[in-house]
C-alpha cells in the first residue's frame, strides 16, 4: 500500500492513471509480435479452406510487414493535434483491429 507502486490520488494533485507519453521499445516489440501472430492465424485459417465474410475482410487488411511504422504504433484521432494518437492510449488496443486509417491520414 505504501510501496513504490502505490496509486496516486487526484485529490493529492497526482495522476490517477500513470500512462507514459511515448511507447517504450518493449511495447513496440509486443505490438509487432501481436500483429505477426494475428497474421499467422489469418493465414492458417485461409490455408484450411474455410470461406466466410469475416475471413475476406481479414485478408483485405495489410500484413504487419506491409504496414508503415506510423500505422503500427498510432491510430487516427480527429481530436488529436496531428490527427494521430499513440496506440497504447486507445482502450482495448490489444483486442481491436486498428490497421487501417482514413485516406489521407
C-alpha distances in whole Angstrom, upper triangle without the diagonal:
4,6,9,8,6,8,11,13,16,17,16,18,16,17,15,16,16,20,22,25,27,27,26,29,27,27,30,31,29,31,35,34,33,36,38,37,38,41,42,41,44,46,46,47,50,51,51,54,52,53,51,50,46,47,50,47,45,48,48,45,45,44,41,44,46,43,42,39,39,39,36,34,34,36,38,36,39,37,35,37,39,39,36,33,31,30,26,26,28,26,27,29,29,31,33,36,36,39,42,42,45,48,48,44
4,7,8,6,9,11,13,16,17,15,17,15,16,16,17,16,20,22,25,27,27,26,29,27,27,31,32,30,32,36,35,35,38,40,39,40,43,44,44,46,48,48,49,52,53,54,56,54,55,53,52,48,49,52,49,47,50,50,47,46,45,42,45,46,44,43,39,39,40,37,34,35,36,39,37,40,37,36,37,39,39,37,33,31,31,27,27,29,28,29,31,31,33,35,38,38,41,43,43,46,49,49,45
4,6,6,10,11,14,18,19,17,19,16,17,16,17,15,19,20,23,25,25,24,26,24,25,28,29,28,30,33,32,32,35,37,36,38,41,41,41,44,46,46,47,50,51,51,54,52,53,52,51,47,48,50,48,45,48,48,45,44,43,40,42,44,41,41,37,37,38,35,32,33,35,37,36,39,37,35,36,38,38,35,32,29,29,26,26,28,27,28,29,29,31,34,37,36,39,42,42,45,47,47,43
4,6,9,11,14,17,19,16,18,15,15,15,15,13,16,17,20,22,22,20,23,21,22,25,26,25,27,30,30,30,33,35,34,36,39,39,40,42,44,44,45,48,49,50,52,51,52,50,49,45,46,48,46,43,45,46,42,42,40,37,39,41,38,37,34,34,35,32,29,30,32,35,34,36,34,32,33,35,35,33,29,26,27,23,23,26,26,26,27,27,30,32,35,34,36,39,39,42,45,44,40
4,6,9,13,16,18,16,17,13,13,12,12,10,13,15,18,20,20,19,21,20,20,23,24,23,25,28,28,27,30,32,32,33,36,37,37,39,41,41,42,45,46,47,49,47,48,47,46,42,43,45,42,40,42,43,39,39,37,34,37,39,36,35,32,32,32,30,27,28,29,32,31,34,32,30,31,33,33,30,26,24,24,20,20,23,22,23,24,24,26,29,31,31,33,36,36,39,42,42,38
4,6,10,13,14,13,15,12,12,11,11,11,14,16,20,22,22,21,24,23,22,26,27,26,27,30,30,30,32,35,34,35,38,39,39,41,43,44,44,47,48,49,51,49,50,48,47,43,44,46,43,41,44,44,41,41,40,37,39,41,38,37,34,34,34,32,29,29,31,33,31,34,32,30,32,34,34,31,27,25,25,22,21,24,22,23,25,25,27,30,33,32,35,37,37,40,43,43,39
4,6,10,12,11,12,9,9,7,8,9,12,15,18,20,21,21,24,23,22,25,27,25,26,30,30,29,31,34,33,34,37,38,38,39,42,43,43,45,47,48,50,48,48,46,45,41,42,44,41,39,42,43,39,39,38,36,38,40,37,36,33,32,32,30,27,27,28,30,28,31,28,27,29,31,31,28,25,23,23,20,19,21,20,21,23,24,26,28,30,30,33,35,35,37,40,40,36
4,7,9,7,8,6,6,6,8,8,12,15,17,20,21,22,25,24,23,26,28,27,28,31,32,31,33,36,36,36,39,40,40,42,44,45,45,48,50,50,52,50,50,48,46,43,44,46,43,41,44,44,40,40,40,37,40,41,37,36,33,32,33,31,27,27,28,30,28,30,27,26,27,30,30,28,24,23,24,20,19,21,21,23,24,25,27,29,32,31,34,36,35,37,40,40,36
4,5,5,7,6,7,6,9,11,14,17,19,22,24,25,28,27,26,29,31,30,30,34,34,33,35,38,38,38,41,42,42,43,46,47,47,49,51,52,53,51,51,49,47,43,45,47,44,42,45,45,41,42,41,39,42,43,39,38,35,34,34,33,29,29,29,31,28,30,27,26,28,30,30,29,25,25,25,22,20,22,21,24,25,27,29,30,33,32,35,37,36,38,41,40,37
4,5,5,5,6,6,9,12,14,17,18,22,24,25,29,28,27,29,32,30,30,34,35,34,35,39,38,38,41,43,42,43,46,47,47,49,52,52,54,51,51,48,46,43,45,47,43,42,45,44,41,41,41,39,42,42,39,38,35,33,33,32,29,28,28,29,26,27,24,24,25,28,28,27,24,24,25,22,19,21,21,24,25,27,29,30,32,31,34,36,34,36,39,39,35
4,5,7,9,9,13,15,18,20,22,26,27,29,32,32,30,33,36,34,34,38,39,37,39,42,42,42,45,47,46,47,50,51,51,53,55,56,57,55,55,52,50,47,49,50,47,45,49,48,45,45,45,43,45,46,42,41,38,36,37,36,33,32,32,32,30,31,27,27,28,31,32,31,27,27,28,26,23,25,24,27,29,31,32,33,36,35,38,39,38,39,43,42,39
4,6,9,10,13,14,17,19,21,25,26,27,31,31,29,32,35,34,34,37,38,37,39,42,42,42,45,47,47,48,51,52,52,54,56,57,58,56,56,53,51,48,50,51,48,46,49,49,45,45,45,43,45,46,42,41,38,36,37,36,32,32,32,33,31,32,28,28,29,32,32,31,28,27,29,26,23,26,26,28,30,32,33,34,37,36,39,40,39,41,43,43,39
4,7,9,12,13,16,17,18,22,24,25,29,29,28,30,33,32,32,36,37,36,38,41,41,41,43,46,45,46,49,50,50,52,55,55,57,55,55,52,50,47,48,49,46,45,47,47,43,43,43,41,43,44,40,38,35,34,34,34,30,29,30,30,28,29,25,24,25,28,29,28,25,25,26,24,21,24,24,27,28,30,32,33,35,34,37,38,36,38,41,39,36
4,6,9,9,12,14,16,19,21,22,26,26,24,27,30,29,29,32,33,32,34,37,37,37,40,42,42,43,46,47,47,49,52,52,54,52,52,49,47,44,45,47,43,42,45,44,41,40,40,37,40,41,37,36,32,31,32,31,27,26,27,28,26,28,24,23,24,27,27,26,23,22,23,21,19,21,21,24,25,27,29,30,32,31,34,35,34,36,39,38,34
4,6,6,9,11,13,16,18,19,23,23,21,24,27,25,25,29,30,29,31,34,34,34,37,39,38,39,42,43,44,45,48,49,50,48,48,46,44,40,42,43,40,38,41,40,37,37,37,34,37,37,34,32,29,28,28,27,24,23,24,25,23,24,21,20,22,24,24,23,19,19,20,17,15,18,18,20,21,23,26,26,29,27,30,32,30,32,35,35,31
4,7,9,12,15,18,19,20,24,23,21,24,26,25,25,28,29,28,30,33,33,32,35,37,37,38,41,42,42,44,46,47,48,46,46,44,42,38,40,42,38,37,40,39,36,36,36,34,36,37,34,33,30,28,28,27,24,23,24,25,23,25,22,21,23,25,25,23,20,19,20,17,14,17,16,18,20,22,24,25,27,26,30,31,30,32,35,35,31
4,6,9,12,15,15,17,20,20,17,20,23,21,21,25,26,24,26,29,29,29,32,34,33,34,37,38,38,40,43,43,45,43,43,40,39,35,37,38,35,33,36,36,33,33,32,30,33,34,30,29,26,25,25,24,20,20,21,22,20,23,20,19,21,23,23,21,17,16,16,13,11,14,13,15,17,18,20,21,24,23,26,28,27,30,33,32,29
4,6,9,12,13,14,17,17,15,18,21,19,20,23,24,23,25,28,28,28,31,33,33,34,37,38,38,40,43,43,45,43,44,41,40,36,37,39,36,34,36,36,32,32,31,29,31,32,29,28,25,24,24,22,19,19,20,22,21,24,21,19,21,23,23,20,17,15,16,12,11,14,14,16,17,18,21,22,24,23,26,28,27,30,33,32,28
4,7,9,10,11,15,15,12,15,18,17,17,20,21,20,22,25,26,26,28,30,30,31,34,35,36,37,40,41,43,41,41,39,37,33,34,36,32,30,33,33,29,28,28,25,28,29,25,24,21,20,20,19,15,15,17,19,18,21,19,17,18,20,19,17,13,11,12,9,8,11,12,14,14,16,19,19,21,20,22,24,24,26,29,28,25
4,6,7,8,12,13,11,13,16,16,16,19,21,20,22,24,25,26,28,30,31,32,34,35,36,38,40,41,43,41,41,40,38,34,35,36,33,31,33,33,29,28,27,24,26,27,24,22,19,18,19,18,14,14,17,19,18,21,19,16,18,18,19,16,13,10,12,9,9,13,14,16,15,17,20,21,22,20,22,24,23,26,29,28,24
4,7,9,13,14,12,13,17,17,16,19,21,21,22,25,26,26,28,31,31,32,34,36,37,38,40,42,43,42,42,40,38,34,35,36,32,31,33,32,28,27,27,24,25,26,23,21,17,16,17,16,13,12,15,17,16,18,17,14,14,15,16,13,10,8,11,9,9,13,15,17,16,18,21,21,22,19,21,23,21,24,26,25,21
4,6,9,11,10,10,14,14,14,16,18,19,19,22,24,24,25,28,29,30,32,34,35,36,38,39,41,40,40,38,36,33,33,34,31,29,30,30,26,24,24,21,22,23,20,18,14,13,15,14,10,11,14,16,16,19,18,15,15,15,16,13,10,7,10,9,10,13,16,17,15,17,20,20,20,18,19,21,20,23,25,24,20
4,7,8,6,7,10,11,10,12,15,15,16,18,20,21,22,24,26,26,28,30,31,32,34,36,38,37,37,35,34,30,30,31,29,26,28,27,24,22,21,18,19,21,18,16,12,12,14,12,8,10,13,16,17,20,20,17,18,17,17,14,11,7,8,7,9,12,15,15,13,14,18,18,18,16,17,19,19,23,25,24,20
4,5,5,6,9,10,11,13,14,15,17,19,20,21,23,25,26,27,29,31,32,33,35,37,39,38,38,37,36,32,32,33,31,28,29,29,26,24,22,19,20,22,19,18,14,15,16,14,11,13,17,20,21,24,23,20,21,20,21,17,15,11,12,10,13,15,17,18,15,16,19,20,21,19,20,22,23,26,28,27,23
4,5,5,6,9,10,11,12,14,15,17,18,20,21,23,25,26,27,29,31,32,33,35,37,37,37,36,35,32,31,32,30,27,28,28,25,22,20,17,18,20,18,16,13,15,16,13,11,14,18,21,22,26,26,23,23,22,23,19,17,13,13,12,15,18,20,19,17,16,20,21,21,19,19,22,23,26,28,27,24
4,5,5,6,9,10,10,12,14,15,16,18,20,21,23,24,26,27,29,30,31,33,36,35,36,35,34,31,30,32,29,26,28,28,25,23,20,17,18,21,19,18,15,17,17,14,12,16,19,22,24,27,27,24,25,24,24,21,18,15,14,12,15,17,19,18,16,14,18,20,20,19,20,23,24,28,29,29,26
4,5,5,6,9,10,10,12,14,15,17,18,20,21,23,24,26,27,29,30,32,34,33,34,32,32,28,27,29,27,24,25,26,22,21,19,15,17,19,17,17,13,15,15,11,9,13,15,19,20,24,24,21,23,22,22,18,15,11,10,8,12,14,15,14,12,11,15,16,17,16,17,20,21,24,27,26,23
4,5,5,6,9,10,11,12,14,15,17,18,20,21,23,24,26,27,29,31,33,32,32,31,30,27,26,27,25,22,23,23,20,18,16,12,14,16,14,13,10,12,12,9,7,11,14,18,19,23,23,21,22,20,20,16,14,11,10,9,13,14,16,16,13,12,16,16,16,14,15,18,19,22,24,24,21
4,5,5,6,9,10,11,12,14,15,16,18,20,21,23,25,26,27,29,31,31,32,31,30,27,26,27,25,22,23,24,20,18,16,12,13,16,14,14,12,14,14,11,10,14,17,21,23,26,27,24,26,24,24,20,18,14,13,13,16,17,19,17,14,13,16,18,17,16,16,19,21,25,26,26,23
4,5,5,6,9,10,10,12,14,15,17,18,20,21,23,24,26,27,29,29,30,29,28,25,24,26,24,20,22,23,19,18,16,12,15,17,15,16,14,16,15,11,11,14,17,20,22,26,27,24,26,25,24,20,18,14,12,11,15,15,16,14,12,10,13,15,15,15,15,19,21,25,27,27,24
4,5,5,6,9,10,11,12,14,16,17,18,20,21,23,24,26,28,27,28,27,26,22,22,23,21,18,19,20,16,15,13,10,12,15,12,13,11,13,11,8,8,11,13,17,19,23,24,21,23,22,21,17,15,12,9,9,13,13,14,13,9,8,11,12,12,11,12,15,17,21,23,23,20
4,5,5,6,9,10,11,12,14,15,16,18,20,21,22,25,27,26,27,26,25,22,21,22,20,17,18,19,15,13,11,7,9,12,10,11,10,12,11,8,9,13,15,18,21,25,26,24,25,23,22,19,17,14,12,13,16,16,18,16,13,11,14,14,13,13,12,15,17,21,23,23,21
4,5,5,6,9,10,11,12,14,15,17,19,20,21,23,25,25,26,26,25,22,21,22,21,17,18,20,17,15,12,9,11,14,13,15,14,16,15,11,12,16,18,21,24,27,29,27,28,27,25,22,20,17,15,15,18,18,19,16,14,11,14,15,14,15,14,18,20,24,26,27,24
4,5,5,6,9,10,11,12,14,15,17,18,20,21,24,23,24,23,23,19,18,20,18,15,16,18,15,14,12,9,12,15,14,16,14,16,14,11,12,15,16,20,22,26,27,25,27,26,24,21,19,16,13,13,17,16,16,13,11,8,10,11,11,12,12,16,19,22,24,26,23
4,5,5,6,9,10,11,12,14,16,17,18,20,22,21,22,21,20,17,16,17,16,12,13,15,11,10,8,6,9,11,10,13,12,14,12,9,11,14,14,18,21,24,26,24,26,24,23,19,18,16,13,14,17,16,17,14,11,9,11,11,9,10,9,13,16,20,21,23,20
4,5,5,6,9,10,10,12,14,15,16,18,21,20,21,21,21,18,16,18,17,13,14,15,13,11,8,6,8,11,11,14,14,16,14,11,14,17,18,21,24,28,29,28,30,27,26,23,22,19,16,17,21,20,21,18,15,13,14,15,13,14,12,16,19,22,24,25,23
4,5,5,6,9,10,11,12,14,15,17,19,19,20,20,21,17,15,18,17,13,14,16,14,14,10,9,12,15,15,17,17,19,17,14,16,19,20,23,26,29,31,29,32,30,28,25,23,21,18,18,21,20,20,17,15,12,13,14,13,15,14,18,21,24,26,28,26
4,5,5,6,9,10,11,12,14,16,17,16,17,17,17,14,12,14,13,10,11,13,11,11,9,9,12,14,14,17,17,19,16,13,16,18,18,21,24,27,29,28,30,28,26,23,22,20,17,18,21,19,19,16,13,11,11,11,10,12,12,15,18,22,24,26,24
4,5,5,6,9,10,11,12,14,16,16,17,17,17,14,12,13,13,9,9,11,10,9,6,7,10,11,12,16,16,18,15,13,17,19,19,22,25,28,30,29,31,29,27,24,23,21,18,20,23,21,22,19,16,14,14,14,12,14,12,15,18,21,23,25,23
4,5,5,6,9,10,10,12,15,15,17,17,18,16,13,15,15,12,11,14,13,13,10,10,12,14,15,19,19,22,19,17,20,22,22,25,28,31,34,32,35,32,30,27,27,24,21,22,26,24,24,21,19,16,16,17,15,17,15,18,22,25,26,29,27
4,5,5,6,9,10,11,13,13,14,15,16,13,11,14,14,10,11,14,13,14,12,13,15,17,17,21,22,23,20,18,21,23,23,25,28,31,34,33,35,33,31,28,27,25,22,23,25,23,23,20,18,15,14,15,14,17,16,19,22,25,27,29,28
4,5,5,6,9,10,11,11,12,12,13,10,7,10,10,7,7,11,10,12,10,12,14,15,16,20,21,22,19,18,21,22,22,24,27,30,32,32,34,32,29,27,26,25,22,23,26,23,23,20,18,16,15,15,13,16,14,16,20,23,24,27,26
4,5,5,6,9,10,11,12,14,15,13,10,11,13,10,8,12,12,12,10,13,14,15,17,20,22,24,21,19,23,24,24,27,30,33,35,34,37,34,32,29,29,27,24,26,29,26,27,24,22,19,18,18,16,18,16,19,22,25,26,29,28
4,5,5,6,9,10,12,14,16,14,11,13,15,12,11,15,15,16,14,16,17,18,20,24,25,27,24,22,25,27,27,29,32,35,38,37,39,37,35,32,31,30,26,28,30,28,28,25,23,20,19,20,18,21,19,22,26,28,29,32,31
4,5,5,7,6,9,10,13,11,8,11,13,10,10,14,15,16,15,17,19,20,21,25,26,28,24,23,26,27,27,29,32,34,37,37,39,37,34,32,31,30,27,28,30,28,27,24,23,20,19,19,17,20,19,21,25,27,29,32,31
4,5,6,6,8,10,12,11,7,9,12,10,8,12,13,15,14,17,18,18,20,24,26,27,24,23,26,28,27,29,32,34,37,37,39,37,34,32,32,31,28,29,32,29,29,26,24,22,21,20,18,21,19,21,24,26,27,30,30
4,5,8,10,13,15,15,11,13,15,13,12,15,17,17,16,18,19,20,22,26,28,30,27,25,29,30,30,32,35,38,40,40,42,40,37,35,35,33,30,32,34,32,32,29,27,25,23,23,21,24,22,24,27,30,30,33,33
4,6,9,12,15,15,12,14,17,15,14,17,19,20,19,21,22,23,25,29,31,32,29,28,31,32,32,34,37,39,42,42,44,42,39,37,36,35,32,33,36,33,32,29,28,25,24,24,22,25,24,26,29,32,33,36,35
4,6,10,13,14,11,12,15,14,13,16,19,20,20,22,24,24,26,30,32,33,30,29,32,33,32,34,37,39,42,42,44,42,39,37,37,36,33,35,37,34,34,30,29,27,25,25,23,26,24,26,29,31,32,35,35
4,7,10,11,8,10,13,13,12,16,17,20,19,22,24,24,26,29,31,32,29,28,31,32,30,32,35,37,40,40,43,41,38,36,35,35,31,33,35,32,31,28,27,25,23,22,21,24,23,24,28,29,31,34,33
4,7,9,7,8,11,11,11,14,16,19,19,22,24,24,25,29,31,31,28,27,30,31,29,31,33,35,38,39,41,39,36,34,34,34,31,33,34,31,31,28,27,25,23,22,20,23,22,23,26,27,28,32,32
4,6,5,6,9,10,11,13,15,18,19,22,24,24,24,28,30,30,26,26,29,29,27,28,30,32,35,36,39,37,34,32,32,32,29,31,32,29,28,25,25,23,21,19,18,21,20,21,24,25,26,30,30
4,5,5,6,9,10,11,13,17,18,21,24,22,23,26,28,28,24,24,27,27,25,25,27,29,32,33,36,34,31,30,30,30,27,29,30,26,26,24,23,22,19,18,16,19,18,18,21,22,23,27,27
4,5,5,6,9,10,11,15,16,18,21,20,20,24,25,25,22,21,24,24,22,23,25,27,30,31,33,32,28,27,27,27,23,25,27,23,23,20,19,18,16,14,12,15,15,16,19,20,22,26,25
4,5,5,6,9,10,13,14,17,19,18,19,23,25,25,21,21,24,24,23,24,27,29,32,32,35,33,30,28,28,27,24,26,28,25,24,22,20,19,17,15,13,16,15,16,20,21,23,26,26
4,5,5,6,9,12,14,17,19,18,19,22,24,25,21,21,24,24,23,23,26,28,31,32,34,32,29,27,28,28,25,27,29,26,26,23,22,21,19,17,14,17,15,15,18,20,21,24,24
4,5,5,7,11,13,16,18,16,17,20,22,22,18,18,21,21,19,20,22,24,28,28,30,28,25,24,24,24,22,24,25,22,22,20,19,19,16,14,11,13,12,12,15,16,18,21,21
4,5,5,9,10,13,15,14,14,18,20,20,16,16,19,20,18,19,22,25,28,28,30,28,25,23,23,23,20,22,24,21,21,19,17,16,14,12,10,12,10,11,15,17,19,22,21
4,5,8,9,12,14,13,14,18,20,21,17,17,21,21,20,21,25,27,30,30,32,29,27,25,25,25,22,24,26,24,24,22,20,19,18,16,13,14,12,13,16,18,19,22,22
4,7,9,13,14,12,13,16,19,19,16,16,20,20,18,19,22,24,28,27,29,27,24,23,24,24,21,24,26,23,24,22,20,20,18,16,12,13,11,10,14,15,15,19,19
4,7,9,12,10,10,13,15,16,12,13,16,16,15,16,19,22,25,24,26,24,21,19,20,20,17,20,22,19,21,19,16,16,16,13,9,10,7,7,11,13,14,17,16
4,7,8,6,6,10,13,13,10,11,14,15,15,16,20,22,25,24,26,23,21,19,20,19,17,20,22,20,22,20,17,17,17,15,11,11,7,8,11,14,14,16,16
4,5,5,6,10,12,14,11,10,14,16,16,18,22,25,27,26,27,25,23,20,21,19,17,20,22,20,22,20,17,16,17,15,12,12,9,11,14,17,18,19,18
4,5,5,8,9,12,10,8,11,14,15,17,21,24,26,25,26,23,22,19,19,17,15,17,20,19,21,19,15,14,16,15,12,12,9,12,14,18,19,20,18
4,6,8,10,13,11,10,13,16,17,20,23,26,29,27,28,24,23,21,21,19,18,20,23,22,24,23,19,18,20,19,16,15,12,14,17,20,20,20,19
4,7,10,12,10,10,14,15,16,18,22,24,27,25,26,23,22,19,20,19,18,21,23,22,24,23,19,19,20,19,15,14,11,12,14,17,16,17,16
4,7,8,6,7,10,11,12,15,18,21,23,22,22,19,18,16,17,15,14,17,20,19,21,20,17,17,18,16,13,11,8,9,11,14,14,15,14
4,5,5,6,9,10,12,14,17,20,22,20,20,17,16,14,15,14,14,17,19,19,22,21,17,18,20,18,15,13,10,11,11,14,14,14,12
4,5,5,6,8,11,13,16,19,21,18,19,16,16,12,13,11,11,14,16,17,20,20,16,17,19,18,15,13,11,12,13,16,16,16,13
4,6,6,6,8,10,13,16,17,15,15,12,12,9,10,9,10,13,15,15,18,19,15,17,19,17,15,12,10,11,10,13,14,13,10
4,6,5,6,9,12,15,17,15,17,14,12,10,10,10,9,13,14,14,17,17,13,14,16,14,11,8,6,7,8,11,12,12,9
4,6,8,11,14,18,19,17,19,16,15,12,11,9,8,11,13,13,16,15,11,12,14,13,11,8,7,9,11,14,16,16,13
4,7,11,13,16,17,15,16,14,13,10,9,6,5,8,10,11,14,14,10,12,15,13,12,9,10,12,12,15,17,17,14
4,7,9,13,14,11,13,11,10,6,5,4,5,8,9,9,13,14,10,13,15,13,12,9,9,10,10,13,15,14,11
4,6,10,12,10,13,11,8,6,5,6,6,10,10,8,12,13,10,13,14,12,10,7,8,8,7,10,13,13,9
4,7,9,8,11,9,6,5,6,9,9,13,12,10,14,15,13,16,17,14,12,9,10,9,6,7,10,10,7
4,6,6,9,8,5,5,6,9,10,13,11,10,13,15,14,17,18,15,15,11,13,12,9,10,13,13,10
4,6,8,8,5,8,9,13,14,17,14,13,16,19,17,21,21,18,18,15,16,15,11,11,13,13,10
4,7,9,7,9,9,13,15,16,13,13,16,19,18,22,22,20,20,17,19,18,15,14,17,16,13
4,6,5,6,6,10,13,14,12,12,15,19,17,21,22,20,20,16,18,17,14,15,17,15,12
4,6,7,9,12,15,17,14,16,19,22,20,24,25,23,22,19,20,19,16,16,18,15,13
4,5,8,11,14,16,15,16,19,22,20,23,24,22,21,17,18,17,13,14,15,12,9
4,7,10,13,15,14,14,17,19,17,21,22,19,18,14,15,14,11,11,12,11,8
4,7,9,12,11,11,15,17,14,18,19,17,16,12,13,12,10,11,13,12,8
4,6,9,7,8,12,14,12,15,17,15,15,12,13,14,12,14,16,15,12
4,6,6,7,11,13,10,13,15,14,14,11,13,14,13,16,18,18,14
4,5,5,9,10,6,9,12,11,11,8,11,13,12,16,18,18,15
4,5,8,9,7,9,12,12,13,11,14,16,16,19,22,22,18
4,6,9,8,11,13,13,14,12,15,17,16,19,22,22,18
4,6,5,9,10,10,11,10,13,15,14,17,20,21,17
4,6,8,9,9,12,11,15,17,17,19,23,24,20
4,5,5,7,10,11,14,16,17,20,24,25,22
4,5,6,8,8,11,13,14,18,21,22,19
4,6,8,9,12,15,17,20,23,25,21
4,7,9,12,15,17,20,23,25,22
4,6,9,12,14,16,20,22,19
4,6,8,11,14,17,19,17
4,6,8,11,14,16,13
4,7,10,12,14,12
4,7,9,11,10
4,6,8,6
4,6,6
4,6
4
